[in-house]
Amino acid sequence: MTSLPDLTRYDAVLFDLDGVITPTAEVHMHAWRSMFEQLFADWRIAPPYTDSDYFDHLDGKKRYDGVAALLRSRDVEVPWGEPDDAPELDTVCGIGNRKNVVFSRVLREEGIQAYPGTMRVLDILDAAGVPAAVVSSSKNAEDVLAAAGIRHRFGVVMDGVVAEREHLPSKPAPDVFLVAAQMAGVEPSRTAAVEDAISGVQSAAAGAFALVVGVDRGAGAAALQDAGAHVVVSDLAEFADAHDASSGPGAS
Ligand SMILES: [Mg+2]
């Protein structure tokens, strides 16, 4: 077995958020379910919403496209509306914005736990004085980090809000990773990046980061490698285990 690279040897480690630091997909699934169960009941739409609707119509799609696809599956059509529609409006955009309100409420009420393996790696980096940063496409990144109680762990948070303000193209373009490195004052050639999505791995690889780690939460190890990951793990606990084994009693 080839040993994993030592993450404490890099000048910084940049982490994607959803699927790398937190299991955010579960909160999105919950929010979609709550929102559509209510809407289907109010509008007497049948058959009722199920979790397979999430995978068939919502997962991986832009929010408004997902709303339109799911309603279409029930032969329901509403006007598209505008992105700044109020969440009470029964337009595709209004319903999509309603989901975001429910997402924030679920996050507030139930909180979210970071992956234990990622927390162990953050502790190891912290002890070694290696800064960690977040590079996420999400506009909810600050809320998610706060709900998980880990915002203070990251000096730099490059998220969808900052990217929009700075007019940065989204992943797979390398810009968000490159600007995050710049904000953290580190060189990509001495920095590691960790991603679970194909487009995210492509983004970090295009930025020529010294190490691109793929975390396989379902994308598949081969696909992550093809996208440019130097190493693929199923959970960051593998890095923590390797670190503990090499720094434990008797290690030279
Ligand atoms: Mg992700």
Residues whose N, C-alpha, C, O or C-beta is under 5 A from the ligand:
A	BS01	MG	D16 D18 G19 V20 D196 A197
